[in-house]
Amino acid sequence: HSLTSHNNNLRRNENMFEDVWGPGIDHLTSAAKVYASAPLFPYFSVVTFLVTAIALRKEPNGIDHAHRHPIASCVMNYIVASSGAIVLSVMLAEPLLDCVANGYSLLLGTVIWFLVYFSPFDFFYRVCTCKPIYLIVVGIEEFARAKKVMDGVKLAAVVYPTSIAVMVLAGMFRGSGKRWIITLCQKLQPGLKATVELQNVSLVTKSSLLLGAIFAYNRLNPIGDDCLFLLGGGIFLVVLKFSELLWRELDPFTTPQYFAWRALTSTASTTVKISDHSKAE
């Protein structure tokens, strides 16, 4: 009798959960599927070109360089905006010309670059860098970054279907390609502030690496819907970006990095001391 009543209580709780949270979960799943099915071009590509052009214009002598060397500035803007695809093509031995095969993408990038640098009275640039509008733009860009990480994982899975390491790296490079290729663009725009990413790993690379690991693991060992993981990853990136713009840069990886490094170095130093002591004996 007690077992029957317990089962009845469980069913009642499940029905209550479905009545309260069921519609919300259905709407969330539908939104995640719409987001996952949206193509990067042209919806997200517009924002990527815009954010790239604004970032390069804010660099030292960015506007002067564009007026003196417009072709170099336009080419650099397209290369940086497409850097994730370029790095991924090199990594997977894909044709590099695929990045410029879309003529509409070339035209779109050129038009946005021209509007950012040469619109009358700087109207377009002033509107796009207005705080509320700029927050919306960078928020969409972070959702685009999550989709790029997922695309990188999927492309790597086609070539290396059993290698989780390759999938993770492909997702990371696809999502944070700008950070890896920007140092090569200093010849096109002298004075460009850029650091070697391996020496000073940015938050963008760390977050892309984390999302790549989650997406790759879920692909090899499915634990949930890819669409929901993608939406959650996009929201995570948006929160990090907004915290950087509105307050200060929030790096959730600092504490785990510190303790992991201390654990590794302390273990290594202990091993070295034991080996030195045994040699002395």
KEDO-45538 format. One record per residue: residue number from 0; chain; x, y, z of N, C-alpha, C, CB in turn. Coordinates in steps of 0.2 Angstrom, whole numbers, plus 5000, padded with zeros to 4 digits. Glycine has a CB too. Layout:
% residues N
(NUM "A" (X Y Z) (X Y Z) (X Y Z) (X Y Z))
...
***
This chain:
% residues 281
(0 "A" (5004 4994 5000) (5000 5000 5000) (5004 5006 5000) (4995 5000 5006))
(1 "A" (5010 5006 5004) (5014 5012 5004) (5018 5013 4998) (5019 5011 5010))
(2 "A" (5020 5008 4994) (5023 5008 4988) (5018 5011 4983) (5026 5001 4986))
(3 "A" (5012 5009 4983) (5007 5012 4978) (5006 5019 4979) (5000 5008 4979))
(4 "A" (5005 5021 4985) (5004 5028 4987) (5011 5032 4985) (5003 5029 4994))
(5 "A" (5016 5029 4986) (5023 5033 4984) (5023 5034 4976) (5029 5029 4986))
(6 "A" (5021 5029 4973) (5021 5030 4965) (5016 5035 4963) (5019 5023 4962))
(7 "A" (5010 5035 4967) (5005 5040 4965) (5007 5047 4966) (4998 5039 4969))
(8 "A" (5011 5048 4972) (5014 5054 4973) (5019 5056 4968) (5017 5054 4980))
(9 "A" (5023 5052 4966) (5028 5053 4960) (5025 5055 4954) (5032 5047 4959))
(10 "A" (5019 5052 4952) (5016 5054 4946) (5013 5061 4947) (5010 5048 4944))
(11 "A" (5010 5062 4953) (5007 5068 4954) (5012 5074 4953) (5003 5069 4961))
(12 "A" (5018 5073 4956) (5023 5078 4956) (5025 5079 4948) (5029 5076 4960))
(13 "A" (5026 5073 4945) (5028 5074 4938) (5023 5078 4934) (5029 5067 4935))
(14 "A" (5016 5076 4935) (5011 5080 4931) (5011 5087 4933) (5004 5077 4933))
(15 "A" (5013 5089 4939) (5013 5096 4942) (5019 5099 4938) (5013 5096 4949))
(16 "A" (5024 5096 4938) (5030 5099 4935) (5029 5100 4927) (5037 5094 4935))
(17 "A" (5026 5096 4924) (5024 5097 4917) (5019 5102 4916) (5022 5090 4914))
(18 "A" (5014 5103 4920) (5010 5108 4920) (5013 5115 4921) (5004 5107 4925))
(19 "A" (5018 5116 4926) (5021 5122 4927) (5026 5124 4922) (5023 5122 4934))
(20 "A" (5031 5119 4921) (5037 5121 4917) (5037 5118 4910) (5043 5118 4921))
(21 "A" (5032 5114 4909) (5031 5111 4902) (5031 5116 4896) (5026 5106 4902))
(22 "A" (5026 5121 4897) (5026 5125 4891) (5032 5130 4890) (5020 5130 4892))
(23 "A" (5035 5131 4896) (5041 5135 4896) (5047 5132 4892) (5044 5138 4903))
(24 "A" (5048 5125 4894) (5053 5121 4891) (5052 5120 4884) (5053 5114 4895))
(25 "A" (5045 5119 4882) (5044 5119 4875) (5046 5125 4871) (5036 5117 4874))
(26 "A" (5044 5131 4874) (5046 5137 4870) (5054 5138 4870) (5043 5143 4874))
(27 "A" (5057 5136 4875) (5064 5136 4875) (5067 5132 4870) (5067 5135 4882))
(28 "A" (5065 5126 4869) (5067 5121 4864) (5066 5124 4857) (5064 5114 4865))
(29 "A" (5060 5126 4856) (5058 5129 4850) (5063 5135 4848) (5051 5132 4849))
(30 "A" (5064 5139 4853) (5069 5145 4852) (5076 5143 4850) (5069 5150 4858))
(31 "A" (5078 5137 4854) (5085 5135 4853) (5085 5132 4846) (5086 5129 4858))
(32 "A" (5080 5128 4843) (5080 5125 4837) (5080 5131 4831) (5074 5121 4836))
(33 "A" (5077 5136 4832) (5077 5142 4827) (5084 5145 4827) (5071 5147 4829))
(34 "A" (5087 5146 4833) (5093 5149 4833) (5099 5144 4830) (5095 5150 4841))
(35 "A" (5098 5138 4831) (5103 5133 4828) (5102 5132 4821) (5102 5126 4832))
(36 "A" (5096 5133 4818) (5095 5132 4811) (5096 5139 4807) (5088 5130 4810))
(37 "A" (5097 5144 4811) (5098 5151 4807) (5105 5150 4804) (5098 5157 4812))
(38 "A" (5106 5152 4798) (5113 5152 4794) (5117 5158 4797) (5112 5152 4787))
(39 "A" (5124 5157 4797) (5128 5162 4798) (5128 5168 4793) (5135 5159 4799))
(40 "A" (5127 5166 4787) (5127 5171 4782) (5120 5171 4779) (5132 5170 4776))
(41 "A" (5116 5177 4779) (5119 5184 4780) (5118 5186 4787) (5117 5189 4775))
(42 "A" (5114 5183 4791) (5111 5186 4797) (5117 5188 4802) (5106 5181 4801))
(43 "A" (5121 5183 4804) (5126 5184 4809) (5132 5187 4805) (5128 5178 4812))
(44 "A" (5133 5186 4799) (5139 5189 4795) (5139 5197 4796) (5140 5186 4788))
(45 "A" (5133 5200 4795) (5133 5207 4795) (5136 5209 4802) (5125 5209 4795))
(46 "A" (5134 5206 4807) (5137 5208 4814) (5144 5207 4815) (5133 5205 4820))
(47 "A" (5146 5202 4812) (5154 5200 4812) (5158 5205 4809) (5155 5193 4810))
(48 "A" (5156 5207 4803) (5159 5212 4799) (5159 5219 4802) (5156 5213 4792))
(49 "A" (5153 5220 4805) (5152 5227 4809) (5157 5227 4815) (5145 5228 4810))
(50 "A" (5157 5222 4819) (5161 5222 4825) (5168 5222 4824) (5159 5216 4830))
(51 "A" (5170 5219 4818) (5177 5219 4816) (5179 5226 4814) (5178 5214 4811))
(52 "A" (5175 5229 4810) (5177 5235 4807) (5177 5241 4813) (5172 5238 4802))
(53 "A" (5173 5240 4817) (5173 5245 4823) (5179 5244 4827) (5167 5244 4827))
(54 "A" (5181 5238 4829) (5187 5236 4833) (5193 5238 4829) (5187 5229 4834))
(55 "A" (5194 5237 4823) (5200 5240 4819) (5200 5247 4819) (5200 5236 4812))
(56 "A" (5194 5250 4818) (5194 5258 4818) (5197 5261 4825) (5188 5260 4816))
(57 "A" (5195 5257 4830) (5197 5260 4837) (5204 5259 4838) (5193 5257 4842))
(58 "A" (5208 5255 4834) (5215 5254 4835) (5219 5261 4834) (5218 5248 4830))
(59 "A" (5225 5261 4837) (5229 5267 4835) (5230 5269 4828) (5236 5267 4839))
(60 "A" (5228 5275 4826) (5229 5277 4819) (5225 5273 4814) (5236 5276 4816))
(61 "A" (5219 5270 4817) (5215 5266 4813) (5211 5269 4807) (5210 5262 4817))
(62 "A" (5209 5275 4809) (5205 5279 4804) (5210 5282 4799) (5201 5285 4807))
(63 "A" (5216 5285 4801) (5221 5287 4797) (5223 5282 4792) (5227 5290 4801))
(64 "A" (5224 5276 4794) (5227 5271 4790) (5222 5269 4785) (5228 5264 4794))
(65 "A" (5215 5269 4786) (5210 5268 4781) (5210 5273 4776) (5203 5267 4785))
(66 "A" (5211 5279 4778) (5211 5285 4773) (5217 5285 4768) (5210 5291 4776))
(67 "A" (5223 5283 4771) (5229 5282 4767) (5229 5276 4763) (5235 5283 4772))
(68 "A" (5227 5271 4766) (5228 5264 4762) (5221 5260 4763) (5233 5260 4766))
(69 "A" (5216 5263 4759) (5210 5260 4759) (5209 5252 4757) (5205 5264 4755))
(70 "A" (5213 5251 4752) (5213 5244 4750) (5216 5239 4755) (5217 5243 4743))
(71 "A" (5221 5241 4758) (5224 5237 4764) (5219 5236 4769) (5231 5240 4766))
(72 "A" (5216 5242 4771) (5212 5242 4777) (5206 5237 4775) (5209 5249 4778))
(73 "A" (5203 5238 4769) (5197 5234 4767) (5199 5226 4767) (5194 5236 4761))
(74 "A" (5205 5224 4765) (5207 5217 4764) (5208 5215 4771) (5213 5217 4760))
(75 "A" (5211 5219 4776) (5212 5217 4782) (5206 5216 4786) (5217 5222 4786))
(76 "A" (5201 5220 4785) (5195 5219 4788) (5191 5213 4787) (5190 5225 4787))
(77 "A" (5192 5211 4780) (5189 5204 4778) (5192 5198 4781) (5188 5204 4770))
(78 "A" (5199 5199 4781) (5203 5193 4783) (5202 5192 4791) (5211 5195 4782))
(79 "A" (5202 5198 4795) (5201 5197 4802) (5194 5194 4803) (5202 5203 4805))
(80 "A" (5189 5197 4799) (5182 5194 4801) (5181 5187 4799) (5177 5198 4796))
(81 "A" (5185 5185 4794) (5185 5178 4792) (5190 5173 4795) (5185 5177 4784))
(82 "A" (5193 5176 4800) (5199 5172 4802) (5198 5166 4805) (5203 5177 4807))
(83 "A" (5192 5165 4808) (5190 5158 4811) (5190 5153 4805) (5184 5158 4815))
(84 "A" (5187 5155 4800) (5186 5150 4794) (5193 5149 4791) (5181 5153 4789))
(85 "A" (5197 5154 4791) (5204 5153 4788) (5208 5148 4792) (5207 5160 4787))
(86 "A" (5208 5149 4799) (5212 5145 4803) (5210 5138 4803) (5212 5148 4810))
(87 "A" (5203 5137 4803) (5200 5130 4802) (5202 5127 4796) (5193 5131 4804))
(88 "A" (5202 5131 4790) (5204 5128 4784) (5211 5125 4784) (5203 5133 4778))
(89 "A" (5215 5129 4787) (5222 5127 4787) (5223 5121 4792) (5227 5133 4790))
(90 "A" (5219 5121 4797) (5220 5115 4802) (5217 5109 4799) (5216 5117 4808))
(91 "A" (5212 5109 4795) (5208 5103 4792) (5210 5102 4785) (5201 5104 4792))
(92 "A" (5215 5106 4782) (5218 5105 4775) (5212 5106 4770) (5221 5098 4774))
(93 "A" (5208 5111 4771) (5203 5113 4767) (5205 5119 4762) (5196 5115 4771))
(94 "A" (5202 5119 4756) (5205 5125 4752) (5203 5132 4755) (5201 5125 4745))
(95 "A" (5209 5136 4755) (5208 5143 4758) (5203 5147 4754) (5215 5146 4759))
(96 "A" (5203 5146 4748) (5199 5150 4744) (5191 5149 4745) (5200 5149 4736))
(97 "A" (5189 5144 4749) (5182 5144 4751) (5180 5150 4755) (5181 5137 4754))
(98 "A" (5185 5153 4758) (5183 5159 4763) (5181 5165 4759) (5189 5160 4767))
(99 "A" (5183 5165 4752) (5182 5171 4748) (5178 5169 4742) (5188 5174 4746))
(100 "A" (5175 5163 4742) (5171 5160 4736) (5165 5163 4736) (5171 5153 4737))
(101 "A" (5162 5166 4742) (5155 5169 4742) (5156 5176 4740) (5152 5168 4749))
(102 "A" (5154 5178 4734) (5154 5185 4732) (5150 5189 4735) (5153 5185 4724))
(103 "A" (5144 5187 4738) (5140 5191 4742) (5143 5193 4748) (5133 5188 4743))
(104 "A" (5147 5188 4751) (5150 5190 4757) (5155 5195 4757) (5153 5183 4760))
(105 "A" (5159 5194 4751) (5164 5200 4750) (5161 5206 4749) (5168 5198 4743))
(106 "A" (5155 5207 4745) (5152 5213 4744) (5149 5216 4751) (5146 5212 4739))
(107 "A" (5146 5211 4755) (5144 5213 4761) (5149 5216 4766) (5140 5208 4765))
(108 "A" (5155 5213 4766) (5160 5215 4770) (5163 5222 4768) (5166 5210 4771))
(109 "A" (5163 5223 4761) (5166 5229 4759) (5161 5235 4760) (5167 5228 4751))
(110 "A" (5155 5234 4759) (5150 5239 4761) (5150 5241 4768) (5143 5237 4759))
(111 "A" (5150 5236 4773) (5150 5238 4780) (5157 5241 4782) (5149 5232 4784))
(112 "A" (5162 5239 4779) (5169 5243 4780) (5168 5250 4778) (5174 5239 4776))
(113 "A" (5165 5251 4772) (5165 5258 4769) (5160 5262 4774) (5162 5258 4762))
(114 "A" (5155 5259 4776) (5150 5263 4780) (5153 5265 4787) (5144 5259 4781))
(115 "A" (5157 5261 4790) (5160 5262 4796) (5166 5267 4796) (5164 5256 4799))
(116 "A" (5169 5267 4790) (5175 5272 4789) (5173 5279 4785) (5181 5269 4786))
(117 "A" (5169 5278 4781) (5168 5284 4776) (5160 5286 4776) (5170 5282 4769))
(118 "A" (5156 5284 4780) (5149 5287 4780) (5149 5294 4781) (5145 5283 4785))
(119 "A" (5145 5298 4778) (5144 5305 4779) (5143 5307 4786) (5139 5308 4775))
(120 "A" (5148 5312 4788) (5147 5315 4795) (5148 5309 4801) (5141 5318 4796))
(121 "A" (5151 5304 4798) (5152 5298 4803) (5146 5295 4806) (5157 5300 4808))
(122 "A" (5140 5296 4803) (5134 5295 4805) (5133 5287 4807) (5128 5297 4800))
(123 "A" (5135 5283 4802) (5134 5276 4803) (5138 5273 4809) (5136 5272 4797))
(124 "A" (5145 5276 4810) (5149 5274 4815) (5146 5276 4822) (5156 5276 4814))
(125 "A" (5144 5282 4822) (5141 5285 4828) (5135 5281 4831) (5140 5293 4828))
(126 "A" (5131 5280 4826) (5125 5276 4828) (5126 5269 4831) (5120 5275 4822))
(127 "A" (5131 5265 4827) (5133 5259 4829) (5137 5258 4836) (5137 5255 4824))
(128 "A" (5140 5263 4837) (5144 5263 4843) (5140 5267 4849) (5151 5267 4843))
(129 "A" (5134 5269 4848) (5130 5271 4854) (5129 5265 4858) (5123 5274 4851))
(130 "A" (5130 5266 4865) (5130 5261 4870) (5124 5256 4869) (5130 5264 4877))
(131 "A" (5118 5258 4869) (5113 5253 4869) (5113 5249 4862) (5106 5256 4869))
(132 "A" (5114 5252 4856) (5115 5248 4850) (5121 5244 4850) (5115 5253 4844))
(133 "A" (5126 5246 4853) (5132 5242 4852) (5132 5236 4857) (5138 5247 4855))
(134 "A" (5128 5237 4862) (5127 5231 4867) (5123 5225 4863) (5124 5233 4873))
(135 "A" (5118 5228 4859) (5114 5223 4855) (5119 5220 4850) (5108 5226 4852))
(136 "A" (5123 5224 4847) (5127 5221 4841) (5132 5216 4844) (5131 5227 4838))
(137 "A" (5135 5217 4849) (5140 5213 4852) (5137 5207 4855) (5145 5216 4857))
(138 "A" (5131 5207 4858) (5127 5202 4860) (5126 5197 4854) (5121 5204 4863))
(139 "A" (5123 5199 4849) (5122 5195 4843) (5129 5192 4841) (5119 5199 4837))
(140 "A" (5134 5196 4841) (5141 5193 4839) (5143 5187 4843) (5146 5198 4839))
(141 "A" (5141 5187 4850) (5143 5182 4854) (5139 5176 4853) (5142 5184 4862))
(142 "A" (5132 5177 4851) (5128 5171 4849) (5131 5168 4842) (5121 5173 4848))
(143 "A" (5134 5172 4838) (5137 5170 4832) (5143 5166 4834) (5139 5176 4827))
(144 "A" (5147 5168 4839) (5153 5164 4840) (5151 5157 4843) (5157 5168 4846))
(145 "A" (5146 5157 4847) (5144 5150 4849) (5142 5146 4843) (5138 5150 4854))
(146 "A" (5139 5148 4838) (5137 5144 4832) (5144 5143 4828) (5133 5148 4827))
(147 "A" (5149 5147 4828) (5155 5146 4825) (5158 5140 4828) (5159 5152 4825))
(148 "A" (5158 5140 4835) (5162 5134 4839) (5158 5128 4837) (5161 5136 4846))
(149 "A" (5152 5128 4837) (5148 5122 4835) (5150 5119 4828) (5140 5123 4836))
(150 "A" (5150 5124 4823) (5152 5123 4816) (5159 5120 4816) (5151 5129 4812))
(151 "A" (5163 5122 4820) (5170 5120 4820) (5170 5112 4822) (5175 5124 4824))
(152 "A" (5166 5111 4827) (5166 5104 4830) (5163 5099 4825) (5162 5104 4836))
(153 "A" (5158 5102 4821) (5155 5097 4816) (5159 5096 4810) (5148 5101 4814))
(154 "A" (5163 5101 4808) (5167 5100 4802) (5173 5096 4804) (5170 5107 4800))
(155 "A" (5176 5096 4810) (5181 5092 4812) (5178 5085 4813) (5184 5094 4819))
(156 "A" (5172 5084 4815) (5169 5077 4816) (5169 5073 4810) (5163 5078 4820))
(157 "A" (5168 5077 4804) (5168 5074 4797) (5174 5071 4796) (5165 5079 4792))
(158 "A" (5180 5074 4797) (5186 5072 4795) (5189 5067 4800) (5191 5078 4794))
(159 "A" (5188 5069 4807) (5191 5065 4812) (5185 5063 4817) (5197 5069 4816))
(160 "A" (5181 5058 4815) (5175 5057 4819) (5176 5054 4826) (5171 5052 4815))
(161 "A" (5182 5051 4827) (5183 5048 4834) (5188 5052 4838) (5185 5041 4833))
(162 "A" (5190 5058 4836) (5195 5062 4839) (5192 5068 4843) (5201 5064 4835))
(163 "A" (5191 5067 4849) (5188 5073 4853) (5193 5079 4853) (5186 5071 4860))
(164 "A" (5199 5077 4854) (5204 5083 4854) (5204 5087 4848) (5211 5080 4855))
(165 "A" (5204 5084 4842) (5203 5088 4836) (5197 5092 4835) (5204 5083 4830))
(166 "A" (5191 5089 4838) (5185 5093 4838) (5185 5099 4842) (5179 5088 4840))
(167 "A" (5188 5098 4848) (5189 5103 4853) (5193 5109 4850) (5192 5101 4860))
(168 "A" (5199 5107 4847) (5203 5112 4845) (5200 5116 4839) (5210 5109 4842))
(169 "A" (5196 5112 4834) (5193 5115 4829) (5188 5120 4831) (5190 5110 4824))
(170 "A" (5184 5118 4836) (5179 5123 4839) (5182 5129 4842) (5175 5120 4844))
(171 "A" (5188 5128 4845) (5191 5134 4848) (5194 5139 4843) (5197 5132 4853))
(172 "A" (5197 5136 4838) (5200 5140 4832) (5194 5144 4828) (5204 5136 4828))
(173 "A" (5189 5140 4827) (5183 5143 4824) (5180 5149 4827) (5178 5138 4822))
(174 "A" (5180 5148 4834) (5177 5153 4838) (5181 5159 4840) (5174 5151 4844))
(175 "A" (5188 5158 4840) (5193 5163 4842) (5198 5164 4837) (5196 5161 4849))
(176 "A" (5196 5164 4831) (5201 5164 4825) (5205 5171 4825) (5198 5163 4819))
(177 "A" (5201 5176 4827) (5203 5183 4827) (5210 5184 4831) (5198 5188 4829))
(178 "A" (5209 5181 4837) (5215 5181 4842) (5221 5178 4839) (5213 5178 4848))
(179 "A" (5221 5173 4835) (5226 5169 4832) (5229 5172 4826) (5224 5162 4831))
(180 "A" (5225 5176 4822) (5228 5178 4816) (5229 5186 4816) (5223 5177 4810))
(181 "A" (5227 5189 4821) (5228 5196 4821) (5236 5198 4821) (5225 5199 4828))
(182 "A" (5240 5194 4824) (5247 5196 4824) (5250 5196 4817) (5251 5191 4829))
(183 "A" (5247 5192 4813) (5250 5192 4806) (5247 5198 4802) (5247 5185 4802))
(184 "A" (5243 5201 4804) (5240 5207 4801) (5243 5214 4802) (5233 5208 4802))
(185 "A" (5249 5214 4806) (5252 5220 4808) (5255 5223 4803) (5257 5218 4814))
(186 "A" (5257 5219 4797) (5260 5222 4792) (5255 5226 4788) (5263 5217 4787))
(187 "A" (5249 5224 4788) (5244 5228 4784) (5242 5234 4788) (5238 5224 4783))
(188 "A" (5242 5234 4794) (5240 5240 4798) (5246 5241 4804) (5233 5240 4801))
(189 "A" (5251 5245 4803) (5256 5246 4808) (5253 5250 4814) (5262 5251 4805))
(190 "A" (5256 5248 4820) (5253 5251 4826) (5247 5247 4829) (5251 5258 4825))
(191 "A" (5245 5241 4826) (5240 5237 4828) (5242 5234 4834) (5238 5232 4823))
(192 "A" (5238 5234 4840) (5239 5231 4846) (5238 5224 4846) (5236 5235 4852))
(193 "A" (5243 5220 4846) (5241 5212 4846) (5247 5209 4850) (5242 5210 4838))
(194 "A" (5245 5203 4853) (5249 5199 4857) (5249 5192 4854) (5247 5200 4864))
(195 "A" (5254 5188 4856) (5254 5181 4854) (5249 5178 4859) (5262 5178 4855))
(196 "A" (5245 5174 4856) (5239 5171 4860) (5242 5166 4864) (5234 5169 4855))
(197 "A" (5246 5162 4862) (5249 5157 4867) (5252 5160 4873) (5254 5152 4863))
(198 "A" (5255 5166 4872) (5258 5169 4878) (5254 5172 4883) (5264 5174 4876))
(199 "A" (5248 5174 4880) (5243 5178 4884) (5236 5176 4882) (5244 5186 4884))
(200 "A" (5234 5170 4884) (5228 5167 4882) (5222 5172 4884) (5227 5160 4884))
(201 "A" (5218 5174 4879) (5212 5178 4880) (5206 5174 4883) (5210 5182 4874))
(202 "A" (5201 5178 4886) (5195 5175 4888) (5191 5172 4882) (5191 5180 4892))
(203 "A" (5192 5175 4877) (5188 5173 4871) (5190 5166 4869) (5189 5177 4865))
(204 "A" (5197 5165 4869) (5200 5158 4867) (5198 5153 4873) (5207 5158 4867))
(205 "A" (5198 5155 4879) (5196 5150 4885) (5189 5148 4884) (5198 5154 4891))
(206 "A" (5185 5153 4883) (5177 5151 4883) (5176 5147 4877) (5173 5158 4883))
(207 "A" (5179 5149 4871) (5178 5145 4865) (5181 5138 4866) (5182 5148 4859))
(208 "A" (5186 5137 4870) (5189 5130 4871) (5184 5126 4875) (5196 5131 4875))
(209 "A" (5181 5130 4880) (5176 5126 4885) (5170 5124 4881) (5174 5131 4890))
(210 "A" (5167 5129 4877) (5162 5127 4873) (5163 5121 4868) (5159 5133 4869))
(211 "A" (5169 5121 4865) (5171 5116 4860) (5172 5109 4864) (5178 5118 4857))
(212 "A" (5174 5109 4870) (5174 5103 4874) (5167 5100 4875) (5178 5104 4880))
(213 "A" (5163 5105 4877) (5156 5103 4879) (5153 5100 4873) (5152 5109 4882))
(214 "A" (5153 5104 4867) (5150 5102 4861) (5153 5095 4858) (5150 5107 4856))
(215 "A" (5159 5094 4859) (5162 5088 4856) (5160 5082 4860) (5170 5089 4856))
(216 "A" (5160 5083 4867) (5158 5078 4871) (5151 5076 4870) (5159 5079 4879))
(217 "A" (5147 5081 4869) (5140 5079 4868) (5139 5076 4861) (5136 5085 4869))
(218 "A" (5143 5077 4857) (5143 5074 4850) (5145 5067 4850) (5147 5078 4845))
(219 "A" (5150 5065 4854) (5152 5058 4855) (5148 5054 4860) (5160 5058 4857))
(220 "A" (5146 5057 4865) (5142 5054 4870) (5136 5058 4872) (5146 5053 4877))
(221 "A" (5131 5058 4868) (5125 5062 4868) (5122 5062 4875) (5120 5060 4863))
(222 "A" (5121 5068 4878) (5118 5068 4885) (5112 5073 4885) (5123 5071 4890))
(223 "A" (5111 5077 4879) (5106 5081 4878) (5105 5084 4871) (5107 5087 4883))
(224 "A" (5101 5088 4870) (5100 5091 4863) (5105 5096 4861) (5093 5094 4863))
(225 "A" (5108 5095 4856) (5113 5100 4853) (5111 5107 4853) (5116 5098 4846))
(226 "A" (5104 5108 4852) (5101 5115 4851) (5102 5118 4858) (5094 5115 4848))
(227 "A" (5100 5115 4863) (5100 5118 4870) (5107 5119 4872) (5096 5113 4875))
(228 "A" (5111 5115 4871) (5118 5116 4873) (5121 5122 4869) (5123 5110 4871))
(229 "A" (5119 5123 4863) (5121 5129 4859) (5118 5135 4862) (5119 5128 4851))
(230 "A" (5112 5135 4863) (5109 5141 4866) (5112 5143 4873) (5101 5140 4867))
(231 "A" (5113 5138 4877) (5116 5139 4883) (5123 5142 4883) (5117 5133 4887))
(232 "A" (5127 5139 4878) (5134 5142 4876) (5133 5149 4874) (5137 5138 4871))
(233 "A" (5129 5151 4870) (5128 5158 4867) (5126 5163 4873) (5122 5158 4862))
(234 "A" (5122 5160 4878) (5120 5165 4883) (5126 5166 4888) (5114 5162 4887))
(235 "A" (5130 5160 4889) (5136 5161 4893) (5141 5166 4890) (5140 5154 4893))
(236 "A" (5142 5166 4883) (5147 5171 4880) (5144 5178 4881) (5148 5169 4873))
(237 "A" (5137 5179 4880) (5135 5185 4881) (5135 5188 4888) (5127 5185 4879))
(238 "A" (5134 5184 4893) (5135 5186 4900) (5143 5188 4901) (5133 5181 4905))
(239 "A" (5147 5185 4898) (5154 5186 4899) (5156 5193 4896) (5159 5181 4896))
(240 "A" (5153 5194 4890) (5155 5200 4886) (5151 5206 4889) (5152 5199 4879))
(241 "A" (5145 5205 4891) (5142 5211 4894) (5145 5213 4901) (5134 5209 4896))
(242 "A" (5148 5208 4905) (5151 5210 4911) (5158 5214 4909) (5153 5203 4915))
(243 "A" (5161 5212 4904) (5167 5216 4902) (5165 5223 4900) (5170 5212 4896))
(244 "A" (5160 5224 4896) (5158 5230 4894) (5155 5235 4899) (5154 5230 4888))
(245 "A" (5151 5232 4903) (5147 5236 4908) (5151 5237 4915) (5140 5233 4909))
(246 "A" (5154 5232 4917) (5158 5232 4923) (5165 5231 4923) (5155 5227 4928))
(247 "A" (5167 5225 4923) (5174 5223 4922) (5175 5216 4919) (5178 5224 4928))
(248 "A" (5180 5215 4916) (5181 5208 4913) (5180 5203 4918) (5188 5208 4909))
(249 "A" (5176 5198 4917) (5175 5193 4922) (5178 5186 4919) (5167 5192 4924))
(250 "A" (5183 5184 4922) (5186 5178 4920) (5185 5172 4925) (5194 5179 4919))
(251 "A" (5180 5168 4923) (5178 5163 4928) (5184 5157 4928) (5172 5160 4926))
(252 "A" (5188 5157 4923) (5194 5152 4923) (5200 5154 4927) (5196 5151 4915))
(253 "A" (5200 5160 4930) (5206 5161 4934) (5207 5157 4940) (5205 5169 4936))
(254 "A" (5202 5156 4944) (5203 5152 4950) (5204 5145 4948) (5196 5152 4954))
(255 "A" (5201 5141 4944) (5203 5134 4942) (5210 5134 4939) (5198 5131 4937))
(256 "A" (5212 5139 4935) (5218 5139 4932) (5224 5139 4938) (5219 5145 4928))
(257 "A" (5222 5144 4943) (5227 5144 4948) (5228 5138 4952) (5225 5150 4953))
(258 "A" (5222 5135 4954) (5223 5129 4958) (5226 5123 4954) (5216 5127 4961))
(259 "A" (5224 5123 4948) (5227 5117 4944) (5234 5118 4943) (5223 5117 4937))
(260 "A" (5236 5124 4942) (5243 5125 4941) (5247 5124 4947) (5245 5133 4939))
(261 "A" (5245 5126 4953) (5248 5125 4959) (5248 5118 4961) (5244 5129 4965))
(262 "A" (5243 5114 4959) (5243 5107 4960) (5249 5103 4956) (5236 5104 4959))
(263 "A" (5249 5106 4950) (5254 5103 4945) (5261 5104 4947) (5252 5105 4938))
(264 "A" (5262 5111 4949) (5269 5113 4950) (5271 5110 4957) (5269 5120 4950))
(265 "A" (5267 5110 4962) (5269 5107 4968) (5270 5100 4968) (5263 5108 4973))
(266 "A" (5266 5096 4963) (5268 5089 4962) (5275 5088 4959) (5263 5086 4958))
(267 "A" (5276 5092 4954) (5282 5092 4950) (5288 5094 4955) (5282 5097 4944))
(268 "A" (5287 5099 4959) (5293 5101 4963) (5294 5096 4968) (5291 5108 4967))
(269 "A" (5289 5092 4971) (5290 5087 4976) (5294 5081 4972) (5283 5084 4978))
(270 "A" (5292 5079 4966) (5295 5074 4962) (5303 5076 4961) (5292 5073 4956))
(271 "A" (5304 5082 4960) (5311 5084 4959) (5315 5084 4965) (5311 5091 4956))
(272 "A" (5312 5086 4971) (5316 5085 4977) (5317 5078 4979) (5312 5089 4982))
(273 "A" (5312 5074 4978) (5313 5067 4979) (5319 5064 4975) (5307 5062 4979))
(274 "A" (5319 5065 4969) (5324 5063 4964) (5331 5065 4966) (5322 5064 4957))
(275 "A" (5331 5072 4968) (5338 5075 4970) (5340 5072 4976) (5337 5082 4971))
(276 "A" (5336 5070 4981) (5338 5067 4987) (5340 5060 4986) (5332 5067 4992))
(277 "A" (5337 5056 4982) (5339 5050 4980) (5346 5050 4977) (5334 5046 4976))
(278 "A" (5347 5055 4972) (5354 5055 4969) (5359 5057 4974) (5354 5060 4964))
(279 "A" (5358 5061 4979) (5363 5063 4984) (5364 5057 4988) (5360 5069 4988))
(280 "A" (5359 5053 4990) (5361 5047 4994) (5365 5042 4990) (5355 5043 4996))
***
